[in-house]
Amino acid sequence: MQIYRLPALSDNYIFLLHDAKRNIAAVVDPGEPYPVLRQLRQLGAELVAIFNTHHHGDHVGANADLLREFPYAIVYGGAEDRGRIPGQTVFLRGGDRVTFSDRSGEVLFVPGHTHGHIAYYFAAERSSDPGDLFCGDTLFSGGCGRLREGTPAQMVDSLTQFRVLPDNTRVWCAHEYTLSNLKFAVTIEPSNLNLQSRFAEVWAMRERSEATIPSTIEIEKQTNPFLRWDVRAIQDAVNSRDAVQTFAALRKQRDLFLAIVFSR
Ligand SMILES: [Zn+2]
């Protein structure tokens, strides 16, 4: 299975999964149709599945257009998103399994950004290969989704499900937010050397207009403050010793940081 990363809208990524043997494709969170249709045309592939992580328009906006071209594609989404995902045919819960090509994916129920957010984890075919996590707007490289509908406790539970995945798991986040996330992260944990080198690396990549996605679970555990609620330096930064409180304080500070960054 080949994964194509397609830039869409202003800073979204759509992921297209291609099975070259059968010449079929699936797409994760199609926010707009044209990048997907272009790639499908280039591959000459038939779209058989749409995997949605949550109901926001920049993740499901192309469902209807794609279904017009490929009426037999199956549209997957969370059971809690019933009525909010155009064309949805399969209503998934945590622990359910989906398949594409030779890969079997586990559905993780990860509320926080929205009530019904799910993620798809495709374990590796061979143990030496990395698995693939499609996490929508729950985890970003260096950050996490805003709590639009859920609570800090829910988000900590959700992110905990990602923290226990194998270190080499590739993390396919739905937005290119890494640089602005790391600008915040270094203010929280300036003494983290892994974070400082990741920051420098990402800064250089963005200057060359390179994508920073996929990341890995290992990189995120080492550098993402939103997976490090139990690290002493992070807890000190927000003056807390409790995981959920630490997370909540970080998220609040990040929202304010965003306001500052975008209020110029
Ligand atoms: Zn969203």
Boltz pocket constraint, residues with backbone or C-beta under 6 A from the ligand:
constraints:
  - pocket:
      binder: B
      contacts: [[A, 54], [A, 56], [A, 113], [A, 137]]
      max_distance: 6.0
